[in-house]
């Protein structure tokens, strides 16, 4: 609701180009602009535009992970991120593969519609109840009339999450509690367990060994299904892919990041990509607090940078390579002290080199302090000749 309200307030929908896919960004050194190659999916036409600044807000959860084993299924199939509301589920035998946040939302929402629901779970999720309650009349009065009380209440919620951060340190007193959170992420639901207890819902813990045109086969059984729903996560180490970014010196950024791992200062800027700012880019995800505040920190920091650049009469700004490298070294050093780097957590969050590239290793307050004030000494200001 917060983000929808902002979009309405600033009339962002009128300025958005829907059904347009950015295929490539290329940095033009001579003009110090980004050339953006866009595909209009309505007309199937490509066109190029040039911009002084680019904000990349793709995040890491945008490319569905659909394991190849399911490609042989010929019935109705969809990934949770590509939900098709036209699918008819009433009375059908439906299989949901996965047990993470997506499955926990999907299963309760369809359990009453389907004839039979099979929930295939390799690792069961950690689920706790939502903290929901009716707001008493006196609280409603206080929120409406006492200055600052709503901000105080929201701050208390924020701090209640933030004090969980020490548990994510390997030497933390509660690290044994945080480890399952780091592996799976604890999910909030009051409907999930009741849905699993329905007579038409069955949980299957055996590994899937084969998928045929109409069935899923495990060690001891074969189940014929009508609809297959994949809640199998995302290809988080594709970063901003399949979009291509060509940075300074013609460097293909995605190809380089896949080989060497991301190199990015504060999860926002890279020395190879002047005037390009990542919003919730690699290395800033959290296991204990809100991502919206991280985005607000980043945007405030970026605006300071742009103001400084304009004040200096520069055409572009780029973080110094030495500053970026020092930041990444500290990031990986700090990561080794967290439960994210433990052997049982690394398979999902680590890239092919074994580096944890998605999450932030320190508290969100630490990140807020790092982005509170822009330091121009860490940057090169480029002037178009």
VOPAGU-2260 file (C-alpha; in pm, 1 decimal, decimal comma):
REM VOPAGU-2260
SITE   aa  ch    i         X         Y         Z
SITE  UNK   A    0       0,0       0,0       0,0
SITE  UNK   A    1     288,5     238,1      82,8
SITE  UNK   A    2     446,1     196,7    -261,4
SITE  UNK   A    3     109,6     214,5    -442,9
SITE  UNK   A    4      29,6     536,8    -258,5
SITE  UNK   A    5     361,1     691,0    -366,1
SITE  UNK   A    6     300,0     587,8    -727,1
SITE  UNK   A    7     -40,5     756,1    -720,7
SITE  UNK   A    8      83,1    1065,1    -538,0
SITE  UNK   A    9     356,0    1136,5    -793,7
SITE  UNK   A   10     159,3    1010,7   -1096,6
SITE  UNK   A   11     421,8     750,8   -1177,6
SITE  UNK   A   12     183,3     527,8   -1370,7
SITE  UNK   A   13     147,8     794,5   -1639,6
SITE  UNK   A   14     526,1     799,3   -1682,4
SITE  UNK   A   15     575,6     422,5   -1685,2
SITE  UNK   A   16     616,6     225,2   -2005,9
SITE  UNK   A   17     450,8    -108,0   -1947,0
SITE  UNK   A   18     524,0    -416,8   -2159,1
SITE  UNK   A   19     862,6    -272,4   -2254,7
SITE  UNK   A   20    1171,8    -484,1   -2190,3
SITE  UNK   A   21    1518,1    -330,7   -2159,4
SITE  UNK   A   22    1745,2    -562,2   -2356,6
SITE  UNK   A   23    2075,6    -378,4   -2321,7
SITE  UNK   A   24    2241,4     -82,8   -2151,9
SITE  UNK   A   25    2564,1      46,3   -2305,6
SITE  UNK   A   26    2785,4     320,7   -2165,1
SITE  UNK   A   27    2896,4     569,5   -2431,0
SITE  UNK   A   28    3225,3     713,6   -2312,0
SITE  UNK   A   29    3237,4    1003,7   -2555,4
SITE  UNK   A   30    2893,3    1145,1   -2476,6
SITE  UNK   A   31    2890,9    1009,6   -2117,9
SITE  UNK   A   32    2540,9     877,6   -2156,3
SITE  UNK   A   33    2372,0     540,4   -2139,0
SITE  UNK   A   34    2221,1     403,1   -2457,9
SITE  UNK   A   35    1919,4     193,3   -2367,4
SITE  UNK   A   36    1793,3     -68,2   -2612,1
SITE  UNK   A   37    1423,7    -139,8   -2550,3
SITE  UNK   A   38    1184,9    -400,7   -2691,4
SITE  UNK   A   39     818,3    -301,3   -2715,2
SITE  UNK   A   40     642,0    -634,2   -2666,2
SITE  UNK   A   41     314,7    -495,5   -2805,2
SITE  UNK   A   42     465,2    -413,1   -3146,4
SITE  UNK   A   43     776,4    -634,6   -3126,8
SITE  UNK   A   44     976,9    -328,2   -3229,2
SITE  UNK   A   45    1312,4    -225,3   -3084,2
SITE  UNK   A   46    1424,8     130,3   -3028,5
SITE  UNK   A   47    1714,1     305,9   -2856,9
SITE  UNK   A   48    1707,9     594,5   -2611,7
SITE  UNK   A   49    1986,1     785,0   -2439,0
SITE  UNK   A   50    1986,1     887,5   -2074,2
SITE  UNK   A   51    2219,9    1070,5   -1837,2
SITE  UNK   A   52    2128,8     845,9   -1543,8
SITE  UNK   A   53    1995,3     493,0   -1510,5
SITE  UNK   A   54    1838,3     339,2   -1201,2
SITE  UNK   A   55    1838,8     -40,5   -1208,6
SITE  UNK   A   56    1569,8    -177,2    -976,4
SITE  UNK   A   57    1540,0    -535,5   -1101,8
SITE  UNK   A   58    1630,0    -685,7    -762,7
SITE  UNK   A   59    1732,9   -1049,7    -729,0
SITE  UNK   A   60    1392,7   -1218,5    -725,1
SITE  UNK   A   61    1274,9   -1169,0   -1082,2
SITE  UNK   A   62    1399,4   -1470,9   -1282,5
SITE  UNK   A   63    1200,8   -1787,3   -1201,1
SITE  UNK   A   64    1397,0   -2102,7   -1131,1
SITE  UNK   A   65    1223,8   -2385,1   -1320,1
SITE  UNK   A   66    1431,8   -2704,6   -1290,9
SITE  UNK   A   67    1472,6   -2899,2   -1615,3
SITE  UNK   A   68    1317,4   -3214,2   -1468,1
SITE  UNK   A   69     971,9   -3054,7   -1499,9
SITE  UNK   A   70    1002,4   -2972,3   -1871,2
SITE  UNK   A   71     859,2   -3311,3   -1969,0
SITE  UNK   A   72     522,4   -3236,3   -1805,6
SITE  UNK   A   73     257,2   -3170,5   -2072,2
SITE  UNK   A   74     -33,0   -3056,1   -1855,5
SITE  UNK   A   75    -100,7   -2705,4   -1725,1
SITE  UNK   A   76     214,2   -2571,7   -1555,3
SITE  UNK   A   77     320,5   -2234,9   -1415,7
SITE  UNK   A   78     582,5   -2087,1   -1187,2
SITE  UNK   A   79     460,5   -1887,2    -887,6
SITE  UNK   A   80     621,6   -1573,8   -1035,0
SITE  UNK   A   81     431,7   -1620,1   -1361,7
SITE  UNK   A   82      85,4   -1686,0   -1222,0
SITE  UNK   A   83    -181,7   -1746,9   -1482,7
SITE  UNK   A   84    -526,0   -1654,3   -1346,1
SITE  UNK   A   85    -687,0   -1826,5   -1645,6
SITE  UNK   A   86    -589,3   -2171,4   -1517,4
SITE  UNK   A   87    -893,2   -2365,4   -1397,7
SITE  UNK   A   88    -813,2   -2531,1   -1064,2
SITE  UNK   A   89   -1161,5   -2630,5    -947,0
SITE  UNK   A   90   -1185,1   -3002,9    -889,4
SITE  UNK   A   91    -836,7   -3065,8   -1035,7
SITE  UNK   A   92    -546,8   -3261,2    -889,8
SITE  UNK   A   93    -282,6   -2994,8    -832,9
SITE  UNK   A   94      82,9   -3042,4    -733,2
SITE  UNK   A   95     272,7   -2759,7    -563,4
SITE  UNK   A   96     648,5   -2815,1    -562,2
SITE  UNK   A   97     840,0   -2615,9    -299,8
SITE  UNK   A   98     796,0   -2513,0      60,8
SITE  UNK   A   99     920,5   -2156,2      80,5
SITE  UNK   A  100     743,2   -1822,4     101,1
SITE  UNK   A  101     562,8   -1865,0    -232,1
SITE  UNK   A  102     422,7   -2209,2    -148,5
SITE  UNK   A  103     309,3   -2089,3     192,8
SITE  UNK   A  104      98,1   -1821,5      25,0
SITE  UNK   A  105     -29,0   -2035,1    -262,0
SITE  UNK   A  106    -139,7   -2349,1     -77,6
SITE  UNK   A  107    -393,6   -2181,9     156,8
SITE  UNK   A  108    -532,9   -1971,6    -128,7
SITE  UNK   A  109    -615,9   -2269,7    -354,4
SITE  UNK   A  110    -672,7   -2558,5    -112,1
SITE  UNK   A  111   -1049,6   -2502,5    -100,6
SITE  UNK   A  112   -1081,1   -2485,5    -480,0
SITE  UNK   A  113    -890,6   -2793,7    -589,9
SITE  UNK   A  114   -1007,1   -3153,0    -581,5
SITE  UNK   A  115    -674,0   -3273,3    -440,7
SITE  UNK   A  116    -354,9   -3087,3    -357,8
SITE  UNK   A  117     -16,4   -3258,3    -335,6
SITE  UNK   A  118     253,2   -3052,8    -158,3
SITE  UNK   A  119     602,7   -3175,1    -248,9
SITE  UNK   A  120     850,4   -3057,0      13,4
SITE  UNK   A  121    1220,0   -3132,9      21,2
SITE  UNK   A  122    1277,7   -2924,9     334,0
SITE  UNK   A  123     985,1   -2807,4     547,6
SITE  UNK   A  124     959,8   -2436,4     614,2
SITE  UNK   A  125     973,8   -2256,4     947,2
SITE  UNK   A  126     636,8   -2089,7     993,6
SITE  UNK   A  127     517,5   -1866,5    1275,3
SITE  UNK   A  128     186,0   -1688,7    1325,0
SITE  UNK   A  129     134,3   -1332,1    1215,2
SITE  UNK   A  130     122,0   -1078,6    1495,1
SITE  UNK   A  131    -224,7    -950,5    1413,6
SITE  UNK   A  132    -477,8    -799,7    1650,1
SITE  UNK   A  133    -764,7    -555,7    1650,7
SITE  UNK   A  134    -662,9    -196,8    1721,5
SITE  UNK   A  135    -846,6     -93,1    2037,4
SITE  UNK   A  136   -1053,8     230,0    2025,7
SITE  UNK   A  137    -815,1     407,5    2261,6
SITE  UNK   A  138    -521,6     320,4    2031,7
SITE  UNK   A  139    -711,5     448,1    1730,4
SITE  UNK   A  140    -777,2     771,9    1917,1
SITE  UNK   A  141    -410,8     801,0    2015,0
SITE  UNK   A  142    -288,2     740,4    1657,7
SITE  UNK   A  143    -530,4    1002,4    1525,1
SITE  UNK   A  144    -471,7    1279,3    1779,2
SITE  UNK   A  145    -135,1    1252,8    1960,3
SITE  UNK   A  146     152,6    1397,0    1751,8
SITE  UNK   A  147     435,1    1150,6    1690,2
SITE  UNK   A  148     259,9     845,4    1833,3
SITE  UNK   A  149     233,5     668,6    1497,5
SITE  UNK   A  150     601,8     729,7    1426,3
SITE  UNK   A  151     689,0     602,0    1775,1
SITE  UNK   A  152     482,8     287,1    1718,8
SITE  UNK   A  153     641,5     219,4    1379,0
SITE  UNK   A  154     988,6     282,5    1523,7
SITE  UNK   A  155     923,7      28,6    1798,2
SITE  UNK   A  156     832,8    -232,2    1534,0
SITE  UNK   A  157    1147,5    -148,5    1338,7
SITE  UNK   A  158    1374,3    -173,4    1644,4
SITE  UNK   A  159    1211,6    -501,6    1750,3
SITE  UNK   A  160    1329,9    -643,4    1416,1
SITE  UNK   A  161    1669,2    -471,7    1422,3
SITE  UNK   A  162    1772,4    -614,8    1760,0
SITE  UNK   A  163    1754,4    -960,3    1602,5
SITE  UNK   A  164    2068,4    -882,8    1400,6
SITE  UNK   A  165    2324,0   -1013,3    1659,6
SITE  UNK   A  166    2164,5   -1357,4    1632,2
SITE  UNK   A  167    2298,1   -1378,8    1276,2
SITE  UNK   A  168    2658,0   -1362,3    1395,4
SITE  UNK   A  169    2827,5   -1701,3    1423,8
SITE  UNK   A  170    2935,7   -1625,5    1780,0
SITE  UNK   A  171    2597,1   -1479,0    1870,4
SITE  UNK   A  172    2407,2   -1623,7    2164,4
SITE  UNK   A  173    2110,5   -1702,9    1942,3
SITE  UNK   A  174    2295,3   -1808,9    1627,2
SITE  UNK   A  175    2145,5   -2159,4    1654,3
SITE  UNK   A  176    1804,3   -1992,4    1620,7
SITE  UNK   A  177    1908,3   -1764,3    1334,0
SITE  UNK   A  178    2062,7   -2044,2    1127,4
SITE  UNK   A  179    1726,9   -2185,1    1007,7
SITE  UNK   A  180    1614,5   -1830,5     931,1
SITE  UNK   A  181    1927,7   -1780,5     721,0
SITE  UNK   A  182    1874,8   -2107,6     536,9
SITE  UNK   A  183    1504,5   -2085,1     462,6
SITE  UNK   A  184    1369,9   -1752,5     590,9
SITE  UNK   A  185    1099,9   -1783,9     852,2
SITE  UNK   A  186     756,8   -1726,2     700,1
SITE  UNK   A  187     451,2   -1568,2     858,9
SITE  UNK   A  188     113,1   -1732,0     810,9
SITE  UNK   A  189    -197,5   -1813,0    1011,3
SITE  UNK   A  190    -349,6   -2016,0     726,6
SITE  UNK   A  191     -70,9   -2248,1     609,2
SITE  UNK   A  192     -83,4   -2523,7     872,0
SITE  UNK   A  193    -466,3   -2541,0     872,3
SITE  UNK   A  194    -452,5   -2578,0     492,9
SITE  UNK   A  195    -209,9   -2871,2     522,5
SITE  UNK   A  196    -451,7   -3039,6     761,9
SITE  UNK   A  197    -737,7   -3042,3     510,6
SITE  UNK   A  198    -859,6   -3383,4     392,9
SITE  UNK   A  199    -783,1   -3299,9      29,3
SITE  UNK   A  200    -422,5   -3191,6      98,3
SITE  UNK   A  201    -127,5   -3430,0     126,8
SITE  UNK   A  202     235,2   -3350,8     207,4
SITE  UNK   A  203     495,2   -3561,4      24,3
SITE  UNK   A  204     850,5   -3551,3     160,9
SITE  UNK   A  205    1014,9   -3798,4     -79,4
SITE  UNK   A  206    1252,7   -3667,1    -345,6
SITE  UNK   A  207    1109,1   -3631,8    -694,9
SITE  UNK   A  208    1298,8   -3874,4    -918,1
SITE  UNK   A  209    1103,5   -3839,6   -1242,0
SITE  UNK   A  210     838,1   -3622,2   -1405,1
SITE  UNK   A  211     640,2   -3768,4   -1694,6
SITE  UNK   A  212     384,9   -3609,8   -1926,3
SITE  UNK   A  213     112,9   -3636,0   -1664,2
SITE  UNK   A  214     267,9   -3759,5   -1338,2
SITE  UNK   A  215     525,1   -3699,8   -1066,5
SITE  UNK   A  216     724,4   -4003,0    -955,2
SITE  UNK   A  217     896,4   -4042,6    -617,7
SITE  UNK   A  218    1066,7   -4343,3    -461,8
SITE  UNK   A  219     748,4   -4520,7    -352,4
SITE  UNK   A  220     467,5   -4366,7    -553,3
SITE  UNK   A  221     347,6   -4221,5    -880,1
SITE  UNK   A  222      81,4   -3948,7    -877,1
SITE  UNK   A  223    -110,6   -3838,4   -1181,7
SITE  UNK   A  224    -176,6   -3463,5   -1177,0
SITE  UNK   A  225    -367,4   -3208,1   -1383,6
SITE  UNK   A  226    -185,6   -2888,6   -1284,6
SITE  UNK   A  227     176,1   -2834,8   -1177,4
SITE  UNK   A  228     267,3   -2521,8    -980,1
SITE  UNK   A  229     637,7   -2455,9    -929,8
SITE  UNK   A  230     724,4   -2263,3    -614,0
SITE  UNK   A  231    1091,0   -2338,6    -675,2
SITE  UNK   A  232    1248,7   -2001,1    -614,4
SITE  UNK   A  233    1455,2   -1773,0    -832,9
SITE  UNK   A  234    1788,8   -1761,6   -1014,2
SITE  UNK   A  235    1928,1   -1502,8    -777,0
SITE  UNK   A  236    2283,0   -1515,2    -914,2
SITE  UNK   A  237    2167,6   -1394,7   -1254,3
SITE  UNK   A  238    2150,0   -1053,9   -1084,4
SITE  UNK   A  239    2002,0    -813,4   -1344,0
SITE  UNK   A  240    1996,7   -1074,6   -1625,9
SITE  UNK   A  241    1888,2   -1144,5   -1891,9
SITE  UNK   A  242    1940,7    -773,2   -1954,5
SITE  UNK   A  243    2290,6    -699,9   -2076,6
SITE  UNK   A  244    2499,3    -413,5   -1939,7
SITE  UNK   A  245    2809,0    -301,5   -2128,8
SITE  UNK   A  246    3012,3     -71,4   -1907,6
SITE  UNK   A  247    3338,1     119,4   -1941,2
SITE  UNK   A  248    3600,5     -28,5   -2175,2
SITE  UNK   A  249    3329,3    -243,5   -2331,3
SITE  UNK   A  250    3311,1    -468,4   -2023,5
SITE  UNK   A  251    3016,5    -710,0   -2020,2
SITE  UNK   A  252    2914,4    -672,1   -1656,3
SITE  UNK   A  253    2695,3    -981,1   -1617,9
SITE  UNK   A  254    2959,7   -1205,1   -1772,4
SITE  UNK   A  255    3226,3   -1054,6   -1547,0
SITE  UNK   A  256    3012,7   -1086,5   -1232,8
SITE  UNK   A  257    2938,7   -1451,6   -1307,2
SITE  UNK   A  258    3310,8   -1525,4   -1326,1
SITE  UNK   A  259    3451,1   -1295,8   -1056,8
SITE  UNK   A  260    3144,1   -1223,2    -844,8
SITE  UNK   A  261    2979,7    -880,8    -815,8
SITE  UNK   A  262    3198,0    -584,9    -731,3
SITE  UNK   A  263    2972,0    -301,7    -622,0
SITE  UNK   A  264    3005,3     -26,5    -362,9
SITE  UNK   A  265    2722,4     -20,2    -105,9
SITE  UNK   A  266    2518,9    -238,7    -339,6
SITE  UNK   A  267    2459,4      76,0    -547,5
SITE  UNK   A  268    2747,5     176,4    -777,8
SITE  UNK   A  269    3040,6      20,1    -962,8
SITE  UNK   A  270    3348,2     187,6   -1110,6
SITE  UNK   A  271    3266,2      16,9   -1442,4
SITE  UNK   A  272    2920,9     177,6   -1460,5
SITE  UNK   A  273    2922,0     557,6   -1416,6
SITE  UNK   A  274    2582,3     719,8   -1357,6
SITE  UNK   A  275    2415,8     381,2   -1309,3
SITE  UNK   A  276    2262,1     317,3    -969,4
SITE  UNK   A  277    2136,1     -16,5    -845,6
SITE  UNK   A  278    1833,1     -10,9    -618,4
SITE  UNK   A  279    1845,1    -311,0    -386,4
SITE  UNK   A  280    2136,4    -451,4    -581,3
SITE  UNK   A  281    2372,2    -733,8    -479,4
SITE  UNK   A  282    2484,0    -750,2    -118,2
SITE  UNK   A  283    2210,0    -555,7      61,8
SITE  UNK   A  284    1939,8    -816,7     129,3
SITE  UNK   A  285    1851,2    -870,7     495,8
SITE  UNK   A  286    1723,2   -1158,6     702,3
SITE  UNK   A  287    1582,3    -953,7     985,2
SITE  UNK   A  288    1434,2    -623,3     866,3
SITE  UNK   A  289    1253,7    -434,6     592,5
SITE  UNK   A  290    1398,6    -382,3     246,8
SITE  UNK   A  291    1198,1     -61,5     195,5
SITE  UNK   A  292    1415,1     130,2     439,0
SITE  UNK   A  293    1726,0       6,0     257,5
SITE  UNK   A  294    1583,1     146,9     -66,2
SITE  UNK   A  295    1507,7     480,8      99,7
SITE  UNK   A  296    1866,0     497,8     230,7
SITE  UNK   A  297    1998,4     429,7    -117,9
SITE  UNK   A  298    1780,0     686,8    -290,6
SITE  UNK   A  299    1872,0     960,0     -39,4
SITE  UNK   A  300    2242,4     879,3     -87,9
SITE  UNK   A  301    2209,2     882,2    -468,4
SITE  UNK   A  302    2036,6    1220,7    -463,0
SITE  UNK   A  303    2326,0    1361,7    -260,8
SITE  UNK   A  304    2564,9    1221,5    -521,0
SITE  UNK   A  305    2376,7    1376,0    -812,9
SITE  UNK   A  306    2359,9    1713,3    -636,1
SITE  UNK   A  307    2735,8    1701,6    -573,9
SITE  UNK   A  308    2798,1    1610,8    -936,9
SITE  UNK   A  309    2589,1    1901,8   -1061,9
SITE  UNK   A  310    2760,0    2133,7    -815,5
SITE  UNK   A  311    3097,2    2038,0    -962,9
SITE  UNK   A  312    2972,5    2080,0   -1319,8
SITE  UNK   A  313    3049,0    1716,6   -1398,8
SITE  UNK   A  314    2876,4    1503,5   -1659,2
SITE  UNK   A  315    2924,9    1172,0   -1480,5
SITE  UNK   A  316    3035,9    1027,7   -1148,8
SITE  UNK   A  317    3212,8     699,3   -1080,1
SITE  UNK   A  318    3327,1     537,7    -756,5
SITE  UNK   A  319    3704,4     494,3    -735,3
SITE  UNK   A  320    3811,0     137,5    -806,7
SITE  UNK   A  321    4028,6     126,0    -491,9
SITE  UNK   A  322    3730,9     233,0    -274,6
SITE  UNK   A  323    3510,1     -31,2    -433,1
SITE  UNK   A  324    3770,2    -304,2    -381,4
SITE  UNK   A  325    3824,4    -209,9     -16,4
SITE  UNK   A  326    3449,8    -218,0      42,8
SITE  UNK   A  327    3412,3    -562,8    -116,0
SITE  UNK   A  328    3704,2    -702,3      87,5
SITE  UNK   A  329    3543,3    -583,0     408,5
SITE  UNK   A  330    3205,4    -715,2     294,6
SITE  UNK   A  331    3341,4   -1067,0     245,0
SITE  UNK   A  332    3542,9   -1050,9     568,1
SITE  UNK   A  333    3233,7    -952,2     764,5
SITE  UNK   A  334    3030,4   -1220,0     588,3
SITE  UNK   A  335    3255,0   -1492,9     727,3
SITE  UNK   A  336    3137,1   -1401,1    1077,0
SITE  UNK   A  337    2770,6   -1462,0     995,2
SITE  UNK   A  338    2551,7   -1771,1     985,3
SITE  UNK   A  339    2500,7   -1704,0     614,3
SITE  UNK   A  340    2848,8   -1839,0     548,2
SITE  UNK   A  341    2797,6   -2166,3     737,1
SITE  UNK   A  342    2808,9   -2481,2     528,4
SITE  UNK   A  343    2438,0   -2553,4     556,8
SITE  UNK   A  344    2340,0   -2203,4     442,2
SITE  UNK   A  345    2582,5   -2141,9     158,0
SITE  UNK   A  346    2427,9   -2351,8    -116,9
SITE  UNK   A  347    2154,9   -2097,8    -195,1
SITE  UNK   A  348    2321,2   -1766,2    -116,1
SITE  UNK   A  349    2670,6   -1844,7    -249,9
SITE  UNK   A  350    2769,0   -1798,8    -612,2
SITE  UNK   A  351    2978,6   -2044,1    -814,4
SITE  UNK   A  352    3294,2   -1918,0    -640,5
SITE  UNK   A  353    3148,0   -1981,5    -295,6
SITE  UNK   A  354    3104,5   -1610,0    -220,1
SITE  UNK   A  355    2790,8   -1484,2     -47,4
SITE  UNK   A  356    2679,2   -1210,3    -284,8
SITE  UNK   A  357    2317,6   -1142,3    -192,4
SITE  UNK   A  358    2291,0   -1047,4     175,2
SITE  UNK   A  359    2433,5    -766,6     387,6
SITE  UNK   A  360    2657,6    -892,5     671,0
SITE  UNK   A  361    2586,7    -618,9     922,6
SITE  UNK   A  362    2287,0    -444,6    1077,3
SITE  UNK   A  363    2054,8    -219,6     882,1
SITE  UNK   A  364    2142,0      67,6    1113,9
SITE  UNK   A  365    2503,3      16,2    1002,9
SITE  UNK   A  366    2390,5      46,3     639,9
SITE  UNK   A  367    2186,6     357,7     722,0
SITE  UNK   A  368    2494,4     522,4     876,8
SITE  UNK   A  369    2707,9     430,2     573,1
SITE  UNK   A  370    2460,2     591,6     336,1
SITE  UNK   A  371    2364,2     886,6     554,9
SITE  UNK   A  372    2618,5    1123,7     399,8
SITE  UNK   A  373    2777,3    1106,6      55,7
SITE  UNK   A  374    3157,5    1137,7      60,4
SITE  UNK   A  375    3282,2    1294,8    -265,3
SITE  UNK   A  376    3642,6    1195,2    -185,2
SITE  UNK   A  377    3551,1     836,5    -277,7
SITE  UNK   A  378    3446,2     930,9    -630,2
SITE  UNK   A  379    3577,1    1056,2    -962,8
SITE  UNK   A  380    3380,3    1335,5   -1124,8
SITE  UNK   A  381    3402,9    1316,5   -1503,2
SITE  UNK   A  382    3363,4    1614,6   -1735,4
SITE  UNK   A  383    3256,7    1574,5   -2096,6
SITE  UNK   A  384    3512,4    1718,6   -2333,7
